[in-house]
Amino acid sequence: MTKVIELSEKCQFLFATACLLPLFFSLALYSLNSIFAAPNLRRMMDTYLKVGYVPYSPDLSQPGDRRRFPYFAARCHLPFEIADPSKNYDLILLTGSANLSLWLEYKRKNPSTKFIFEMVDSLIFDPNLFFKWFKGTGRYVIGKEKKWQLNYSKLIFEWIRIADLVLCSNEVLKNNVEQINQKALLSPDYLESEYSLRKNNFELRDSKMNIVWEGLSSVLSFFFVYQDLLKEISPFCRLHVISNEKYPVVPGIYYKNVSSRLSRLPIETIFYHWDLKTHNEILMKGDCAIIPINPKIAFSWNKPANKLVSFWFSGLPTITSDTPAYKKLMDAAGLNCYAHNQREWMDKLRNLYKMNPAERAAIAETGYQYAKKHFSDEQLDKIWMVAFNAVR
């Protein structure tokens, strides 16, 4: 009996060892990766002893803060501080909404400080005369610019010219920036963690397909450009809108409730207040997502494809206008889910409605896999490493 017990204990030891070996190998591999990755960060910090960041919002709550440099810095344990113009820095990351005239003065006084300029919105495409001739005055009056700028566009172009590196959100923007400054890098937003919930049921709940849209209320006017389309699809579609509650009739002065504005649309519409904690969950109510853009507004037409990537991470089949960024991404993923005009929009939505659940799921899977491969946190970490190394 004693020998049997001893043999049993030996077997248990061998079995436990065999089970633990994979864990030991995984830990060893993780340690090796950390060892080889750490020198890059150490070299980075050896080069930049002090990094300053000029945020989109003081509390880092805006999408540009949540989804860009601060997110990367947290992932890589990279120390930085909110930039103070009275202090000296080795490197400053300057965002497009910052007090650009103040930091231009700083750059002239501190020529050795390197600047990465985040040109992640399509401001250089805006032909709006108000933007060109009056935005500088408005920003100066409310204290967002230290110096008055007659032509605000010139200030943006000056920063593109002198920056040590310009981060661009899409290829079209990058190609235009490179005509002024060759030091430009494509830099998408981190979206994977913010859109971590993924749709897994593609059965229509009733006779209507639920189409969902998410975005700022300031661009809701696009839906009124597509009123004929909305009326035509209303028998088989229901619209869900996730946005902020107030619509800026006169920005900063006069606002209206979004829900009252949406009630004028010729389609059954359900409004949800956008909240960081719940918006991804609300997206799961949709059978598909839509991104209609007005081609007559250059600023919007040339924006990056962030919204499409976020919908893909959420596992939603998505139909978009054929903007340069959306069309390029769709083509790369092998999806023909963009529309050139309202007739094409109608055809795409009707076809999606008539598909069986497996077909809708296949479209969603293709988009998700493409987003995961090209826009995962790990992939975007590499781009930020390239950015820092480029200005060393």
N, C-alpha and C positions, 0 to 999 in steps of 0.2 A: 504493500500500500504506500509506503514512504517513497519508493522509487517512482511510482506513478505520479505522485504529487510533485516530486522534483522535476520530472519530465514536463509536467503540465506548466510549472512555473517558468521553465526554460522556453517553452513554446510561447507563453504569454509575453515574455521579454522580447523574443524574436519578432513576434507579431506587432508589438508596440513600436519596436525599432523600425520595422518596415513601414508602418503607418506614418511615423514622424519624419522619415527621410525626405519625402517631398517638401514638407514644411521647412526643414533645414536648408534644402537646396533653394527654395523660394526666398528665404531670408538672406542667404548668401548672395543670390543674384541681385536682390534689392540693394544690399550693401555695396556691391560693386558698382551698380548704376549710380548710387549716391556719391561714391568716391570719385567717379569719372565726371559726374555733372557738377560737383561742387567747385572744382578749379575754375570753371567758366564764370560762375558767380563771384568767386573770390577775386579773379582777375578784374571783373567788372567793378567791384567795389574798391579794389586797389587803385583803379584808374579814376573813379569818381568817388571822392571821399564824402562829398556832400551833394545830394540830389534834391532839387526843389520841384514841386508840381503846382501848376496854376490850374485849379479845378473848374469844372462847369458849375458846381454849387459848393458852398462852404462846408456842408455836411456830407459831401460825396454821395448824395442820393440820386443825382441825375443819371440817366442811362450812360452818358459818356464817361462818368466816373465809375459806375458799377461794372461796366463791361469792358473797360480798357486798362490803362496803366495801373490804377490802384489794385485792380483784381490780379494782374500779373505780379505786382509787388508782394501781395499777400501770399500768393501761391509759392513764390520763390524766396520769401523772407528777406525781401530787399528793402532796407530802410530808406525812407524819404520824409520830407516835411512839406507842409503847405508853404509855397514860396512867399517870402517876405522881401519886398524890394529894398529894404534897408540892410539886408544881409548879403553875404557873398556865397556863391554856389559854383560848383564845378560844372554842373549840368542842370538845365531847367527844361521841363516838359511844359510847353505852352499850348493851351487849347484855343480853338478859334473864337470862342466866346469871351475870352479874357480881355482885360484892359490893354489892348495892343499898343496904344501910344505910350502908356506907362512903361511897358516892358521894352519897347523900342528905345526909349530914353535910357533904360537900365543897360541894354546891350551896348549902347554907344559909350557908356561910362565904364562898362566891364567887358571889353572886347574879348577877353580870354574865356569867358563863360560860354559854354556850348549850349545851343538850343535845338531841341526837337520840337517842331511845330506840327500840331495835330490838325491837318486840314481834312477832317473826316466828313464834312458836309459839303454840299455842292454849291457853296457861296459864289464861286467864281463864274458860275453859269447864270446867275440871277441878273436878267436885263432890266429889272424893275427900277424905274427912275427914282422912286422913293428910297430904295436901298442905296442906290449910287450917290444921290445928292443930299438926302435928308437923314439917313440913318446915323451918320457921324454926328450931326447936330443933335439928334435925339439922345444918343448915347452920352454925349458931352453934358447935356442939360440935366440928365438924371444921374450923372456921376459915374457912368460906366467907362468913360474915357477921360484920361487926364488932360488931353489936348483936343481941341476942336478939329474935326476933319471935314473939309468941304466935300471931298470925294472919298467915302469910306472904302470903296473897292481898292483904291491905291494903297491903303494901309495893309490890306490883306495881301496884295501882290508884293509889297515890300517885304513882308515877313516870309513869303514863299521864296523870295530872292536871296535873303540873307541867312536863312535857317541852315544849320549844319545837316539837318535831315528833315524831310517833310513826310509825314505819315498820311497816306491817302486811303480812302475807303473803297474805291473801285478802280478798275482799269481805265475807264474813260477819264476820270479825274486825274489819275496818275499820269496818263499820256499828256494831258494839258499842262500839268505842273512841270513835267520834264522839259517843256519848251522854255521854262524860266530857270529851273534848277534841276540838274540831273540827279541830285541826291534825293530821290523819292522812293518810298517803299510802300507796297500794298499791305494794309494792316486792317483786317476785319475785326469786328467786335466779338468778345466772348459771349456766347449765347447758350452754350450747352447746359450749364447749371441752372440758369434762369428758366429754361424750358425743359425741365427734366421729366415731366409727366408725358406719357406717350399713348396715343389713342390705339385701342386694340379691338374695337367693335365697329364694323363698317356696315351693319344692318341699318336701314332707315327705320326710325322709330314710328313714323306714320306716313301719310301720303305725300308729305313735303320733305324736301332735302334742306337741312339746316346749314346755311352758309354763314361763316363767321368772319368778322373783320376786327382788327385791333390797331389802335393808333391814336394820335393826338386829335383833339376836336378841331383844331385849326385847319385840318385837311379834309374834314367831312364834306366840304363843298364838292369834292369829286363825285359824291353820290348823286348830286343834283345835275351833274353833267350827264350821268347815265340813267336819268329818270325813265326814258323810254324802255331801256333794257330791264330795269327793275319792274316796271309794269308788266312787261311781257313774260318774265319768269315768275311773277307772283303766284300763278296757279299751282306751281310745283316747288316753290322755294320760300323759305322763311329766313329773314336776315337777323343776325345777332351782332350787335356792336358793343365793343369793349373800349371805353374811352373815359376821359375826364368829364366832369359834369357841366362845365361851363364852356360855352363857345365864344371866342373873342370876336365880337363885331367890330370894335375898335380896340386893338390890343392895348392892355394896360388901363383902359378907360371904361369901356362898355362891354358887358358880357350878357349872353342869353343862355337859358338852360338848353343843354344838348337834346334832352328828351323831347322838348317842344319842337325843336327843329327837325328831329327825326320823324315826328308824327306827320310831317308833310310828305314823306316819301310814299310812293304808290305801291308799297309792299308791306306785309306784316313784319314789324320790326320790334326787336326786344333789346333794350338798352341795359348795360351793366357798367357800374362805376369801376374804373380801372384801379386795381390794388395789387401791389407787388406780391402779396401772399396768396391771392386768389385767382389772378388772371389766367395762369396756366391751367388751373382746374376748370375755369369757365370755357376755355378753348375746347375742352373735351366734349362740350355740348354740340360742337359743329361736326357735320359730315364732311365738310370741305371748307377751305379758306379761300378768300378772294383778296386780290390787291389791285384795284382799279386806279389808274393814274391818268391825270389830264395831260395829254401830249403838248398842250399849248403853254404849259408852265415849265420852263426849262429847269428851274431849281428842283422841282419834284421829279421831272423826267430823268434827271441825271443823278439821282440819289443812289446810295449803295443798296445791295440786296439783303440787308439785315433781316427785314421782315419775312422774306421768303425762307431764309435759313432757320429763323425761329419757328415758323410753321412746319418746316420739314422735321426739325428736332421734336416737335409735338406730334409727329406722325399723321399730319393732315394732308390729304391730296389738295393741291393748291393751284388755282388759276390766276394768272397775273396779266397785266398789260405788258406789251412787248418792249419795255424800256431796255436800254443797252445792258444794264446790269442783270435784269431778270432774264432776258433772252439768252445772254451768254451763259448764265448758270444753268438754266433749263437745258440748253443744248449740250453742255458739258455732262449733265446727268443723264442725257438720253431721253428727256421728257418733252413732249410737244404740248405743253399746258399753258401757252401764252396766247393772247388774242390781240389782233391789230385794230379791230373796229368792233362796234356793237353787235354786228351780225355774227362775227367769230365768237364773241363772248357768249351769245345766245347758244350757238352750236356746241361750244365746249361745256357749258353748264348742263345743257339738255343731255348730252352724251354721258356726262358723269352721273346724272340722275338715273339714266337708263341702265347703267352698268350694274352687274351683280356685286355683292360685297367683296368677293375674292378679287375682282378687277380693281375696285377702289383701293383695297388693301395693298395690291401690287404696286400701284402708283405711289402710295404713301411709303412703302418699304424702300422703293428706289430713291425717293427724296431723302429719307432718313439715313440710308447708308451713305449717300453722297455727302450729306452734312457731317456725319460722323467721321468720315474719312478725311475731309478737307477742312473742317471747322471745329474739330474737337479742341478742348482746352490744351491738350498736349501739342497739337499742331500750332496753335496760336502762341504758345510759350516760345516755340522755336523762332517765330517771326520777331518777337520782342527781343530775344537774344541777338538776332541779326541786327536789329535797330541799335541796340547799345554798342555792339561791336563796331558798327559802321561809323560811329562818331568818336571812337576812342582816340 
